[in-house]
């Protein structure tokens, strides 16, 4: 039991830091509902529009017609569009009334979309375009987007190809993301939940808890009266 107690103390020193990080980051991540973290409360609910006609055949490019994995036709910003998704995740947008391809969304259109669909979207501080291979860290998806920054620090990402709001990243989301990185001990990508540092820390913490449970049942000598 004396050896168990000694090991328990040493494991406590080793596992104390990761345990503290897990508790603090965990409490932070449950401080607000996940819907608020994702910025869903900032999205203005849009009235669904109906279209009575039928979509026209798509004028595919010869080298890309066989690469479609999904096609969807719907009303978008007052226009009837068909969205074609490729195996690599890229998206092509077509005018469903003519079947012809639509151009990429412009900066002006991206700003107008944010004003129309985001609470406080008229308080725009700036815009910036990111290519698919140069996605910003708080977006982390290989999609070409317009980053519309609001004055309160919120980043609204509008897909250049899809013409839709792909993500809303508030300041709290970025703080939450940092805490998530601490929680899984991966501040670089914040996506790797299986790596040696995390596994070793978890094993050390488990050993400390098991030894602590064993020590609860040790006999204690009565103190002299």
Secondary structure, DSSP 8 states (H G I E B T S, - for coil): -HHHHHHHHHHHHHHHHHHHHHHHHHHHHTSS-HHHHTTGGGB---------S--------TTTGGGEEEEEEEEETTEEEEEEEETTS-EEEEETTT--B-----HHHHHHHHHHHBTTTT-EEEEEEE-GGG--TTT-SS--EEEEEETTS-EEEEETTT-SEEEEE-HHHHHHHHHHHHHTT-TTTS-----HHHHHHHHHHHHHHHHHHHHTTS-------
